[in-house]
Amino acid sequence: MRISFVAKDPGSNPTGSPTLYRTDRDSWVVQGWTVTDPEVLAEMDIPAGESCVEIPDRLVPFFRGNSGFDHR
């Protein structure tokens, strides 16, 4: 898999994380805050080999941004 940087969270200082990447497999990779709340995790069905991260609303517009990829 190859990834291309799309955006860092402009509202998160000093590290600029979460970060959004686009892959060459028509998918996204999100570097973000680890979800550790046991009540939230209990509501989800996360199989082995998968996880979840939380990203802020302000990063969502980058999904339709100008990363150079066709997101359709």
C-alpha positions, -999 to +999 in steps of 0.1 A: +000+000+000+012+035-008-001+066+010-003+102+001-006+130+027-039+149+025-040+171+055-030+177+091-056+191+116-051+229+114-067+233+148-045+209+167-013+225+180+016+219+183+016+185+165-011+190+139-025+156+145-049+140+135-036+135+100-054+122+069-039+101+042-052+087+009-041+053-003-036+038-037-062+012-027-092+036-028-092+040+010-082+065+037-058+061+066-065+083+096-039+090+122-058+102+152-067+100+189-070+064+201-105+056+213-101+041+248-136+048+264-148+013+274-184+022+270-179+035+235-158+004+225-185-019+239-210-003+215-188-012+185-182-045+169-145-042+161-130-075+148-094-086+153-070-066+131-092-035+131-093-004+153-109+030+154-096+065+158-114+098+165-110+128+143-125+163+147-152+177+124-128+203+111-108+175+093-138+161+074-138+188+046-104+174+036-121+142+024-135+162-005-105+185-007-080+189-035-057+160-027-052+151-063-073+119-061-107+112-076-127+104-044-158+091-062 
